[in-house]
Amino acid sequence: MHPGKILGKRILLADDQEGVRQAIKYLLELDEHCVTEAKNGREAFELFCQGRFDLVITDYSMPEMAGNDLAAAIKKHTPVQPILMITAYTREVAGCQNPVDAILNKPFSFQQLRDTIATLLETVEAT
């Protein structure tokens, strides 16, 4: 069973690769999400502290602050914040302390992204 499609959420997207960020932002905007972009973990945390987001999507490998460090800082600030990590470094992520709620391996399809977002946000809304 596939979760329902979630529309119109505020999403913070952190990835140091501009092309990846732009592609994911485009996909998210197809579902009417409002996307705020950050090019590294430190910038993402500053933006997070200034706003309210329904979901944070972060890459693992970024300059200035890695995705797992960003997730730890966010969870310390707001423990219930849903965080999705997207990464090509699955083995490295699996072996470290990682406080994210879900991991999506690159490359992924639009439907996988949609399903993961729906699962995360439906779980949060149910609690």
Secondary structure, DSSP 4 states (H G I P E B T S, - for coil): -PPPPP-S-EEEEE-S-HHHHHHHHHHHHHTT-EEEEESSHHHHHHHHHHS--SEEEEESS-SSS-HHHHHHHHHHH-TT--EEEEES-HHHHHTS----SEEEESS--HHHHHHHHHHHHHHHHH-
